[in-house]
Amino acid sequence: MTPRTIEQIDVLNKRVFLRADFNVPQAPDGRITDDRRIRLTLATIESILTRGGSVVMASHLGRPQGTGYEAQYSIAPIAPRLRELSPLLKHLALVGQRCTDASVAKATAALTAGQSVLIENLRFEKGEKKGDAVLATTLSSYADIYCNDAFGASHRADASMLALPQAMHAQGKPCVSGLLLAREIRYLSGVLAAPEKPFVAIVGGAKVSDKILALRNLCGRVDTILVGGAMAYTFLKALATPVGRSLVQEQMLDEARAILKLADESGTRIVLPIDHVCGEALVAGTTVQTATGAIPDALMGLDIGPVTAQKFCAIARDAKTIVWNGPLGAFETAPFERGTFAVIGAVVAATAAGATSIAGGGDTAAAVDAAGANGGFSHISTGGGASLEMLEGKEFESLNALDSAAIVGYSAVRK
């Protein structure tokens, strides 16, 4: 199947509705603190503009109530950052206070080759989160082509993600993937469908409940799963190992045992921490102690210990395919970042030696960034929740709504 992206569509004198993911973190004064999602969308934007198309950019930002304009969630700070990043966008302007304003219809109708506009936060409309077909029909009037480049929202059935491409298809308009979305799918679906062995998954974070489906889907697919973060303590308690005051999901103990059993039956090895960096509380300056095996009653595990880190690093360095979702400790608070950073270094070394490495978005991407290793992974996803759901093997309605040839290898990773 030949992949169909925006680059393979004739955009000359056509208006492209670009559903981007500009949901970026901001300081209280509105200053953008991480523009990675914006920068990674530029390739799609510039591909359209340099080939004589025009772009209607749309995104959500934050969690407004859906009752109209809310200043703190305005998409306005995105426009100047885009103007700074690309000379092709030096005249980019935000139009209207809502994406359904009459001024938006007028501005999009007047677009000519090489021009672009940015419209307001899609979630100012209550119909966006409800997948409303009426809102989708309004948005469909703004363009001749639909382009999804918002992987971080692709696991949602929002109006701009699903009802809009459906409406545009009904009007005979192409609906394709952007270059960033195509890259996300190529790694998170295509590469994982036929990984080079050994295939290692690194799974961390706070809660087993957040990762159940991903762990189940990985069993039998990967050779080894390295488990860290607070979720490791639920597994350890399920095996009757004393974990002190560590975070444990008591209601997930049976599920943890079931996952361990499934892994054993499917030929996947699950490796749990054997030592821990502990503290009395997750606060800077807490007394730190390393515990091997059982964790003392008064302490809580906050990072994998040095022996575990060494073991995890050795496994990661020998891997040919690595997928990582969730940090291995409370990396935001020193000194509990050391285990996560050490294993990141091992993954970077494996990547340099030819392995394919994929980091999920969210906290995983933040940990890689904090370790200064952004350039050391094959791919760092822009979507935390979306990347996790893809590891779970879930089907994304928004991707199924694109032209049938738009996503290569997408279905192959699903069981």
C-alpha positions in Angstrom: 0.0 0.0 0.0 1.5 3.3 -1.0 1.3 5.9 1.7 -0.7 9.1 0.8 0.4 12.1 2.7 0.0 15.8 2.0 3.1 15.8 -0.1 1.4 13.5 -2.6 -1.6 15.7 -3.1 -1.7 18.6 -5.6 -2.3 21.7 -3.4 -1.7 24.4 -6.0 -4.4 27.1 -5.4 -6.1 24.8 -2.9 -6.9 25.6 0.7 -5.8 23.0 3.2 -7.5 22.7 6.6 -4.5 21.6 8.8 -5.6 20.0 12.1 -2.4 20.6 14.0 -1.6 19.9 17.7 -0.5 23.3 19.1 -1.4 22.3 22.6 1.9 23.4 24.1 2.8 24.3 27.7 2.9 28.0 28.6 4.1 30.0 31.5 1.5 32.1 33.4 2.4 35.2 31.3 1.5 33.2 28.1 5.1 32.6 27.1 5.5 29.2 25.3 7.9 27.0 27.3 8.2 24.1 24.9 7.5 24.6 21.2 8.4 21.2 20.0 5.0 20.3 18.6 4.9 23.6 16.7 8.4 23.1 15.2 7.6 19.6 14.1 4.5 20.7 12.2 6.5 23.2 10.1 7.5 20.6 7.5 3.8 20.0 6.7 3.0 23.7 6.6 6.0 24.6 4.4 5.3 21.7 2.1 1.8 23.2 1.4 2.9 26.8 1.0 6.0 26.1 -1.2 3.8 24.2 -3.6 1.3 27.0 -4.0 -1.3 26.0 -1.5 -2.8 28.0 1.4 -3.3 26.8 5.0 -6.1 27.2 7.5 -4.4 26.1 10.8 -6.6 24.9 13.7 -5.8 23.3 17.0 -7.1 22.9 20.6 -5.2 24.4 23.5 -5.9 23.4 27.1 -9.3 22.6 28.5 -11.7 25.4 28.0 -15.4 24.9 29.0 -16.7 24.9 25.4 -18.9 27.9 26.0 -17.1 30.5 23.9 -13.9 32.6 24.1 -11.7 32.2 27.2 -8.6 34.5 27.1 -6.4 32.1 29.1 -6.9 29.4 26.4 -6.6 31.6 23.4 -4.4 30.2 20.6 -3.0 33.7 20.1 0.5 33.0 21.4 1.0 30.4 18.7 0.9 32.9 15.8 4.0 34.9 16.8 6.0 31.8 17.5 5.1 30.4 14.0 6.1 33.8 12.5 9.5 33.5 14.2 10.1 30.0 13.1 9.3 30.3 9.4 9.8 33.2 6.9 6.9 31.7 5.0 4.6 32.6 7.9 5.8 36.2 8.5 2.3 37.5 7.7 0.4 34.9 9.7 -2.5 36.3 11.7 -5.1 34.9 14.1 -8.6 35.4 12.8 -11.7 35.7 14.9 -12.4 35.0 18.6 -14.1 31.7 17.7 -13.5 29.3 14.8 -17.1 29.7 13.7 -17.0 33.5 13.4 -18.1 35.1 10.2 -14.7 36.7 9.9 -13.1 33.2 9.7 -15.3 32.2 6.7 -14.5 35.5 5.0 -10.7 35.2 5.6 -10.5 31.6 4.5 -12.5 32.3 1.4 -10.0 35.1 0.4 -6.9 32.9 0.8 -4.6 32.8 -2.2 -1.4 30.7 -2.9 1.2 30.9 -0.2 -1.1 32.5 2.4 -2.2 31.2 5.8 -4.4 32.0 8.7 -4.7 30.6 12.2 -8.2 30.2 13.7 -9.1 30.1 17.4 -9.2 27.3 19.8 -11.5 24.6 18.5 -12.5 23.7 22.0 -14.2 27.1 22.5 -17.1 25.3 20.6 -19.0 22.8 22.7 -19.5 20.7 19.6 -15.7 19.9 19.3 -15.5 17.5 22.2 -18.9 16.1 21.2 -17.9 15.2 17.7 -20.7 17.5 16.4 -21.5 17.1 12.7 -22.9 20.7 12.4 -19.6 22.1 13.6 -17.7 19.8 11.2 -19.8 21.1 8.3 -18.9 24.7 9.1 -15.2 23.9 9.3 -15.4 21.9 6.1 -16.4 25.1 4.2 -13.1 26.6 4.9 -10.9 24.4 2.8 -10.6 22.0 -0.2 -8.3 19.4 1.5 -8.2 18.0 5.0 -4.8 17.2 6.6 -4.4 15.6 10.0 -1.0 16.4 11.6 -2.3 16.1 15.2 -1.1 12.7 16.4 -1.5 13.9 20.0 -5.3 14.2 19.5 -5.7 11.3 17.1 -7.1 8.9 19.7 -10.0 11.3 20.2 -13.3 11.4 18.3 -13.5 15.2 18.4 -15.3 17.0 15.6 -12.1 18.2 14.0 -10.6 14.8 14.2 -13.4 12.5 12.9 -16.6 14.3 11.9 -14.7 16.9 9.8 -12.8 14.4 7.5 -16.0 12.4 7.2 -17.8 15.6 6.1 -15.1 16.5 3.7 -15.0 13.0 2.2 -18.8 13.3 1.7 -18.0 16.4 -0.3 -15.4 14.6 -2.5 -12.5 16.4 -0.8 -9.2 14.6 -0.1 -8.4 13.7 3.6 -4.7 12.9 4.2 -2.0 12.7 6.8 0.5 15.4 7.5 4.2 14.6 7.6 4.5 14.5 11.4 1.5 12.2 11.7 3.0 9.9 9.0 6.2 9.8 10.9 4.4 8.9 14.2 2.5 6.1 12.5 5.6 4.8 10.7 7.4 4.3 14.1 4.6 3.5 16.5 2.8 1.2 14.2 4.9 0.2 11.2 8.2 -0.4 13.1 6.5 -2.2 15.9 4.7 -4.5 13.5 8.0 -6.0 12.4 10.6 -5.1 14.9 14.2 -6.2 14.7 15.1 -8.5 17.7 15.9 -8.3 20.6 12.8 -6.1 21.1 12.7 -4.4 24.5 9.9 -2.3 26.1 10.7 0.0 29.0 7.5 0.8 30.9 7.3 3.1 33.9 5.1 5.8 35.4 2.9 5.8 38.5 0.0 3.4 37.9 -0.3 -0.1 36.6 -3.9 0.8 35.7 -2.7 3.3 33.1 -0.6 0.6 31.4 -2.6 -2.6 31.7 -3.7 -2.8 28.1 -0.3 -1.8 26.8 1.4 -4.4 28.9 -1.0 -7.1 27.8 -0.5 -6.1 24.1 3.3 -6.1 24.5 3.3 -9.6 26.0 4.3 -12.1 23.3 5.5 -9.2 21.0 8.6 -8.1 22.9 11.4 -10.2 24.3 11.8 -8.2 27.5 9.8 -5.6 29.4 11.7 -3.5 31.9 9.3 -2.2 34.6 10.2 0.8 36.7 8.5 3.8 38.3 6.0 3.6 41.0 4.0 1.0 39.1 6.9 -1.5 39.9 5.9 -1.5 43.5 2.4 -2.9 42.7 4.1 -5.7 40.9 6.6 -6.3 43.7 3.9 -6.3 46.3 1.9 -8.8 44.2 5.0 -11.0 44.5 4.9 -10.5 48.3 8.0 -8.3 48.4 7.8 -5.7 51.2 7.6 -2.2 49.6 7.4 0.1 52.7 5.4 3.2 52.0 5.8 3.1 48.2 2.9 3.9 46.0 0.9 0.8 45.4 -2.5 0.3 43.6 -4.0 -2.3 46.0 -6.9 -3.0 43.6 -4.4 -3.9 40.8 -2.5 -6.7 42.6 -4.5 -9.5 41.0 -4.1 -7.8 37.6 -0.3 -7.5 38.2 -0.2 -11.2 38.9 -2.2 -11.9 35.7 0.2 -9.9 33.6 3.2 -11.7 35.0 1.5 -15.0 34.2 0.6 -13.9 30.7 4.2 -12.7 30.1 5.6 -16.1 31.3 3.2 -18.0 29.1 3.8 -15.9 26.0 7.6 -16.0 26.2 8.1 -12.4 27.3 10.5 -11.7 30.2 9.4 -9.1 32.7 12.3 -7.6 34.7 11.5 -5.8 38.0 13.8 -3.6 40.1 16.0 -5.5 42.6 17.2 -2.4 44.5 15.7 1.0 45.1 16.6 4.6 45.9 14.3 5.5 48.7 13.2 8.5 50.7 10.8 9.4 53.5 8.9 11.6 51.1 9.0 12.9 47.6 10.5 16.3 48.5 13.8 17.9 47.8 16.3 17.3 50.6 14.7 14.2 52.0 17.0 11.6 53.5 18.0 9.2 50.7 18.8 5.5 51.3 19.4 2.6 48.9 17.5 -0.6 49.7 18.1 -4.0 48.2 15.1 -6.3 48.1 12.7 -5.3 50.8 12.0 -1.6 51.3 12.0 -0.5 55.0 8.5 0.3 56.4 9.3 4.0 56.9 10.6 4.6 53.4 9.1 4.8 49.9 10.8 3.7 46.6 11.4 6.8 44.4 13.8 5.5 41.8 15.4 2.3 40.6 18.6 1.5 42.4 22.1 1.4 40.9 22.2 -2.3 40.5 18.9 -2.3 38.7 20.0 0.6 36.6 23.1 -1.3 35.5 21.0 -4.4 34.7 18.5 -2.3 32.7 21.3 -0.5 30.8 22.9 -3.8 29.8 19.6 -5.1 28.4 18.9 -1.8 26.6 22.3 -1.6 25.0 21.9 -5.1 23.5 18.5 -4.3 22.0 17.7 -3.7 18.4 14.3 -2.2 18.9 13.3 -0.2 22.0 10.0 1.4 22.9 9.8 3.4 26.1 6.7 4.7 27.9 6.9 6.2 31.4 9.9 7.3 33.5 11.6 4.9 35.9 11.6 7.2 38.9 10.5 10.6 40.1 13.0 12.3 37.7 11.7 15.8 38.4 13.1 15.7 41.9 16.9 15.2 42.5 18.4 12.7 43.1 15.6 10.5 41.9 16.4 11.1 38.2 19.6 9.1 38.1 18.1 5.7 37.2 15.9 7.1 34.4 18.8 9.2 33.0 21.2 6.2 33.1 18.9 4.1 31.1 18.3 6.9 28.7 22.0 7.0 28.1 22.0 3.3 27.4 19.2 3.7 24.9 21.1 6.5 23.2 24.1 4.3 22.9 22.0 1.5 21.4 20.5 3.9 18.9 24.0 5.1 17.9 24.9 1.4 17.3 21.9 0.9 14.9 18.9 0.2 17.2 15.5 1.8 16.6 14.4 3.6 19.7 10.9 5.2 20.3 10.0 7.3 23.3 6.3 8.0 24.1 5.2 11.6 24.6 4.2 13.2 27.9 6.5 12.4 30.9 8.7 10.1 28.8 9.5 12.9 26.4 10.0 15.3 29.3 12.5 12.9 30.9 14.4 12.5 27.6 14.5 16.3 27.3 15.7 16.8 30.9 18.5 14.3 30.2 19.5 16.3 27.2 19.0 13.3 24.9 16.4 14.6 22.4 18.7 13.9 19.5 19.7 10.4 20.7 16.4 8.6 20.0 15.1 7.5 16.6 11.7 9.0 17.4 10.1 10.9 20.3 6.4 11.0 20.0 4.4 14.2 20.4 1.4 12.3 21.9 1.6 10.7 25.3 -1.9 9.4 25.5 -2.0 8.6 21.8 1.3 6.7 21.8 0.1 4.7 24.8 -3.2 3.8 23.1 -1.3 2.7 20.0 0.9 0.4 22.1 -2.3 -1.0 23.5 -3.3 -2.0 20.0 -6.3 0.3 19.8 -7.9 1.3 16.5 -8.1 5.1 15.9 -11.3 6.2 14.3 -9.6 9.5 13.2 -7.0 7.6 11.2 -9.6 5.3 9.6 -11.4 8.4 8.4 -8.4 9.4 6.3 -8.0 8.3 2.7 -7.5 4.5 2.6 -3.9 4.8 1.5 -2.9 7.6 3.9 -1.6 5.5 6.7 0.9 2.8 5.8 1.3 -0.1 8.2 -1.2 1.3 10.7 -3.4 -1.8 11.0 -0.4 -4.2 11.2 0.4 -3.6 14.8 -3.1 -4.4 16.0 -3.9 -7.9 17.2 
